[in-house]
Amino acid sequence: MSTLPRLILASASPARLKTLQNAGLSPEVIVSGVDESTVPMTGPADYTMKLAQLKAVAVAADQKRALVVGCDSVLALDGEVLGKPGTDDEAVARWKQMRGRSGVLHTGHCVIDTHREVWLARSAATQVRFAHVTDEEIEAYVATGEPSAVAGAFTIDGRGGAFVSGVTGDHHNVVGISLPLLRLMFEELGFVWTEFWS
């Protein structure tokens, strides 16, 4: 019988789940249901860590022996913190603002060991360079529905990948979960990353 806790991802993001699965982990998914609009906007690192912690705590409350991972991401551009655009019009406006420029994608991570009742929160930042896309490309991309529901109005692992000309830092973080950071957080909590490989 395994002495490892159950690994739980407190996120509805299919990209985060797929990233963990590709890295050899098999987390259960329990969506927190946290209302993100209740958290006041602060600096991007602090804001994403607060949201990640809220999500992880909401899920961890009902779990006896688990390692719960919560995450949240935003894009910072010109000092403005940009979450999910929510509407197609906002996504178009966002892309017209971002094209040909660079922003920083921040992802907050919170890991809770429910058995020992200990937790960590950390943030990772990755610079993202956006391509010089045309108005027509923006309209076509927004019409797919993909940008409206994701932080920064883009994905690097989906249709938006062709519109990202480069990243500086951990590209997994741009997907929404930093594997190198998470491995270090597991280690800090006393867990060996490779033992969670399935």
Secondary structure, 3 states (H helix, E strand, C coil): CCCCCEEEECCCCHHHHHHHHHCCCCCEECCCCCCHHHCCCCCHHHHHHHHHHHHHHHHHCCCCCEEEEEEEEEEEECCEEECCCCCHHHHHHHHHHHCCCEEEEEEEEEEEECCCCEEEEEEEEEEEEECCCCHHHHHHHHHCCCHHHCHHHCCCCCHHHHHEEEEECCHHHHHCCCHHHHHHHHHHCCCCHHHHCC
